[in-house]
């Protein structure tokens, strides 16, 4: 399984709609900004990127670095049309975290936060903070070691999200009371540390979701939404909501069970809202196109009736012809209401048995449906291959992302796609 996720700006606070400034039109060529995997450089990024206020990009790699356990890196425009990459931290030293699969977020003071899926004192992952040290470098601090007791969550693959009070929220793929994953909260304890609290233990009871590998999002009322990779009525994943119960706890409710017939299956990344309060996301498998058995994946919408019932609608079935397959990353909106994302496989180039992946756009067609269009086929020559993360926009409407493999050193790339 893969985990991921995203936030743009200085702080990830409760957001109701994810849009950016963009004038739509014809898209130009893709440009590699950095080839990962050279020497002790980071390699194999599975998460997307974020910007700071100065226009620098930040991300993580799941492998590479001095200790082979991943890195945090920064990409800075060099003033002549290129970008310079700098490692900010090498994971894997001693009881440090290892293998970050989720992305980063900023707080209001410019500190970075993220998770590692492994490492730490129990080898089960960490929550970490990266703080500028005032001399051009950054200092990493582990805020929580997962797996410190028998029922703690383990192996987080997600990005984190802040609430307006400065508390952090996320998921773990496994662990918890029933070893099926958890939703957790991290609260500053007033003495420089943080206290972790489980908000929900997923349970293998045949109906609850299990194995949440994606991050969470808030609505304007303070409710949390997320996905699970497995579980549910058809054992192929769920969309769930977490609601404060008024006494300090939270109540989990399933909104949709994936895997019925040609429905999508096995969602792996975050959800997003539109302005009307509908949810959008992707499933890595399922849909009406087979891809050898598990299905090629879907893009979907969940619509609320305002009374607690949600109806799912498939917007696109991936895998027709040279279309992309296996959309592992989340979707993003532009200001005109078009959706953008990536697929891990498929496309016109066959660097593996299931293709090298694509970047795509989805446009409302005016009659209640959506039209999908490929913006780029990855994997030609030393191009990046197999993107597993979401995209982000800059203020000019350019798209940025990462590929897990490919590039000059086959350690993945950072890329830009320009209108």
N, C-alpha and C positions, 0 to 999 in steps of 0.2 A: 504494500500500500504506500501511497505517497501523501504527504501532507503539504500545506502551502499557506498563502494569503498575503493581504495588502492594505496599505494605508498611504495616502498622499498628504503631505503637509507636515506641520510641526507636531501635531498631536492627534492620535486616533480617539476621537470622542464619539458619543452616540450620533450616528449619521443616518438620515432617513432615505436619502437618494444619493447615488454615486454618479456624478456627472463631471464633465470638464468642458472647457471652451474648445470648440472644434468647428471648423467649416468643412463639411463633407465634400467629397469630390473624388477625382481619380487619385490612386495611390502610386507613388513612385517606387524606386528600388529599395531593397533592404540593405543596410550598411552595418557591418560588424564594427563595434566600438572597442572590443577587447576579446582576445583569444585566451581563455583560461587553460590551466593545466601545465604551464611551463615551469619546470623545476619545482620549487616549493610554493608556487602559486596555488591558490585554491582551484578546485575542480568540481564538476558535476553539480551545478546549482539546480535545486528543485523548487526554489521560491522566486517570487517576483521581486521587483525593485521598489524603492521609495525615493522621493526627492526631499532635500532640505530646502530652506527658504532661499539659499544662494544658488540653487540649481544643480547641486551635486547629487549623484545617485549613490544609494547604499543597498547592499544585499548580502546574502550568505551563500556559501558553497557547502555541500554535504560531504565533500572529500577534499584531499589535497592539503596544502599548508605544511608547516614545519613538522607537524606530528601526524600528518595523514588523516586527520579527523575533522577537517573543515575549517572554514575561515569566515570572518566578517570583512567585507571590502568596501572601499569607496571609489567612485569614478568621478573625476574632476575634469571639466572642460579645460583644454590646454591653451586656448586663445587662438589656435590656428586651425580650427575645424576638427581636431581630434580630442581624445579623452585619455587621461592618465589614471591607471588603476593603482591603488595602494591598499595593502593588507592592513587592517586595523587590529585584528586579533587572530591568533592561531589556536584552535581548540585542541584538546587532547592531552594537555600537560598535567600529569598527576591526577587529581580528582576533579579536574575541570570537566565541563560538559563536552560532548562529542557529537558529531553528525547533526548539525542543524538543518532541518528539512523545511521549517517555516521561515517566513520573512520577518522583517523588523518593523518596529513602530517607534516614533519619537514621543517624548513628553514635552511639555511646554518649555522646559529648561534646556532642551537640545540633547538629552540623554536618549540612548537607544535601548530597546528591550526586545527580547526574543526567547526562543526555547531551543533546546537540543534534545534530540530523540534518544540519545544514549549518553554515557558518561556520568559524571557526578559521583558522589560517595557510594551510591548503590548500583551504579552502572545503568540506571533506568531513566536518565534524562534530567534536565535542569531548566529553570527559568533564570535568565541572566540579564544584567544591566551593563551597558557600555557608557562610560563617562569621559568626556574630554578632559585631559590632564593639564591643560593650559600651556603645553609646550609642543603642540602639534600631534601628540599621540593620544591614545585612548586607554583607559583602564577598565578591565572586565571584572565583574563581581557576580558570583553565584548568589541568587536570592532564594532559591529553593532547590533542594535535591529530592527528586521523586523517588518513591519506593522505600522511604525511610521507615515505614511500618507496613504491616501486612495488608492493610486495606487502602493505602495511598494509591493514587493513580500512577501509572508508569508510561513511559515512551510517548511524550507529546510530539506531534508532527505539525502543529498549527502555529500560526501567528497569534499574537495576543491582541486584546482590545482594551482600552481604558473606558471607564465610566466618568461622569462629570466630577466625581469626588476623588479621582486619582487611583481607584482600585483597578486591578488587572483581572481579566477573565480569559479562560482558554479551555482546551480539552486535552485529555490523554487518550491514546488509542486503546490501551489496555489498563489493567489494574483496577482498583476499586474493590468494593465488597464482593463483587461477583466476577472479577477479572474480565470485564467486558467494556471497560473504559469509564471515564468520568467527565463531568464539567466541574471546573474549579475556579475559585476566586483567590486573588492575592491582595492582601490589605497591608498598607504601611503600619507598623506597630508603634511609631512614635519615637523609637530609639535607633533609627537607622536601618532596621531590619524589616522583614515582611513576614506575614503569617498566612499560610495557605489553608483554605477551607474547601472541602468538597461540597458542591451544590447538588450534584446528582450522581448516583451510581447506576450505570446502565446494567440491565439484567438479562440473562439468557432465559427468558420465559416464553419465547415463541412469538411475542408481539412487540416488546420494546426494541428499539434500535440498539445495536452494539457496534463497537469499534469506530468512534468518531475521530476521523483524521483531519477534519477541517476546523477552521476557526469559527468564531461567533460574530454576530452583528446585533446591534440594538435597534429597536424601533423608538419612536418618540415618547412612548409611554414607559420605557425602561425595561421592556421584555427582551429576552435574548432568543435568537434563532440560529439553528445550525443543522448539520446533516450527520448521519451515521453511514459508514460504509456497508455495514451488514445489519442483520436483524430485521425486525418488522414482520408483518404478516406473511410476506413472501421470501424472507431471508435475504433480500437484496438491497437493504438500506431504507432510511427514513429521512424525512424532514421533521424537526421537532421545535417546540417552543418552550422556553423556561420563563415562568411568571413568578414574581415575588408574591409570597403568600400572606404578607402582612405581619408575620411573627418572626422574621429573621431568616426564614427558609425560602425555598423555591419549589415550584411544582412543574414537572415536566409533562408535556402533552404532545402526542404525535399528530402532525398535520397531514402527512402523506406516507403511504407505504409503497416503495418502488418494487418493480419486478413482476407485475401482473401482465401476462401476455407479452405484447411488444412495448410495454412501458420501458423507460430507462431503468438502469440498475447501477448500484454501487457508486454513489456520489462521493467525491473525494475532496471537494474544495468549498470555499465560502459561498454564501448566498449574497444577493444584493437586492435592494428595494428600488422600485420606481416611485414617481411622485404620488401615485394613487395608492401606494401601500401594497402592491403586488410583489411577490418574490420571484427572482430569476436565478437559475443555476444550471449546472451541467451534471450529467452522469457519465462516468468513464466507460460504462458498458451499457448493454441493453439497446432497445430501439428495434426498428423493423429491418435493419440490415445486419446480416449474421456475423461477419468477420471471423469465421471459423468456429463459431459456437456462442461466445459470451455476448455478442452484439457489439456494435461499433460506437455506441454512445449517443447521447441526445443533449439538446438544449431544451429547457423546460421553463414554464411559468406556473406559479401557484397564485390563484386569485381568491381573495377573501370575500365572503358574502356579508361581512360585518357582524355576523352573529356567532362566530366561532368555527364555521365550516370553511374549508379551503378546497378548491377544485384545481387539479393539475391538468395542464395542457402541454403537449409536446410541440415545440416550435420548430425543431429540426431533427431529423434522423441522419446522423453522420454515416459515411461509408459507401456512398453511391459513386461508383466509378473512381475517379482520382480525387474524390473529396477527402478531407481529413478524417481520421478515426481516433478514438480514445481521447476525448477532451477532459484532461485531468485538472486544468486550471479553471478559475472562476471567470465570470463575465464582467465587463465594464460597460457603462453607458457613455455616449457622447451627449452633447447638449441638445441634439436633434432627436434623441431617443433611439439611436442605432446601438446595437450591441457588438462587442469585439471580444475575441478570445483566441486561444491556440488549441491545437490538437497534438498529442504526443506522436502519433503515427499518421499514415496516409499521405496524400498528396502525390505529386508527379514524380518524385525522386525516391528510389528504392534502396536506401542505404541499409535497411534491414528488411526482414520478411514482411513487415507491416508498414513500411514507408517511413519517411523522415519527419513528417509533421507539417502543419501549415499554421499561418495566421489567417483569421477569417473575420468577416463582417456580416452582421445580420440586420436586415432592414425591413421595417413594416411595409407590407405590400398594398395597403389601403383597403383590403377586403378581409381583415382579421387574421391573416397569416403573415409569415415572415419569409424573406428571400435571403439565402446564404450565398456569400461570395468569397472566394479565396483571395487574400491580399498578397500572400507570399508562400511559395513552396520551399521549405528548408531542405538542406542536404546536397546542394549542388557544389561539387569541388570541395573547397575548405570552408564552406558555409557551415553554420551551426546546424544541429540536428536534434530532433526530439525535445521540443519545448514542453515542460510539464507545469508551467506557472502562468499566472495571469499577466496581463499587460497593464501599462499605465500611460497616461497622456502627460505631455508637458503643456505649458500655457499656449504654445503655438500649434498644438494639435498633432505633434509627432508622437508615435507610439514607441515604447521601450519595453524590453523584456529580456529573458535569458533562455538559452537552450541547455539542456542537460549534457549533451554530447556534441560531437562535431567540432569544427574550428580547426586551426592549424595544429593543435596538440591533442585533439579529441577529448578535451576536458570541458567542452562547453563554450559558450560565448555570451557576451552582452551585445544586444543589437538594437538598432533604431529602424523604424519604418516611417517614411516621410510622405505626406500627401503631395 
